[in-house]
Amino acid sequence: MDQISKDRLKKYFLITEEALAKVKSAPKNNIKQANNIIDMAERYFSDAKHFEKIGDSVTAFAALNYAHGWLDAGAVLNIFSVKDSRLFTVDE
């Protein structure tokens, strides 16, 4: 597949944005690590917006997945206190 639909990209922007908001209000321990993870996720999220703007939906989608991956890793490592299995690979 060399194209990502606008609807799919919009869906993943919303999901990642929601996950980012959730972790920002839920650092559990090691604030320095939490901030580093959030910073990386925000950078990839910003990159995704840039790539979407220039019409590169595949790279935008990849950047979104990296952003969300950083957030999910923080959730799995218990750096963020989140129990939302819709947004993260954690048990509720």
N, C-alpha and C positions, 0 to 999 in steps of 0.2 A: 504494500500500500504506500503510495507516495503522496497521499493527501489526507488531511484530517478535516472532517466537516466542521463548519463554523459552530454548529450546535454542540458537537462533542467537545470542541475546544472551550466553548463558553461553560459547559457543564464542569469541566475540570478546573477552569479558573475559579468558579464558584466554590467547588469542593476544597481546593487548596487554600483559598482565601479564608474559608470557614475554619479549616484546621489551623491555619496560622493565627487567627484571632483566638482560638481556643487555647493554644499552647502559651500565648502571650500572657494569659491570665492564670496559668496553671503551673508555673515552675515549682517543682517539688523540692529538689535539692540541687546542689552545685550550680548556683546562679551563673557562674562564669561559663560553664559548659552550655547551659540553657541559652544564654545570650549569644554564644558562638553559633549554636544550631539555628537559632532564629535569624541571625544575621545572614548565614549562608542561604537559608530558605528564602529570605526576602530578596537576596541578590538574584537567585535563580528565578524567582517570581517576576522580578523586574526585567530580567532577560527575556522571559516568556512574553511579556507585554511588548517589548521591543521587536521580537521576531514576529509576533502577530501583526504589529503595525506595518512591518515591511512586507507582509504577505507570505512569510515562511512558517506555515502552520505546523509542519513536521518538527522543526527545531523548537518552536514555541511549545508544542506538546511534550517534547523531550525535556525541556527546561522545567516545565510544570511537574513532570514526574520526578526529576531530581529534587525540586523544592519539597515536594510532598514526602519523598524518601527521607530527607533530612529530618523532617518533623516526625515521621513514623519511627525512625531510629531513636529519637529522643524519647518517644512514648514507650517503646519497647524496653529501652534501657532505664526506664523509671525516672528520667530526668524531669519529665512533665507528668503531672497528676491528671491524666485523662482516662476516661473509661468509656469511650465512644467507639464501638467496634465498626461503626459506619465510616468513620474518618481515619481510624488507626487500627493496626493489627494487635489490639489488646482486648482482653476480656472485659465485659461490662460488669 
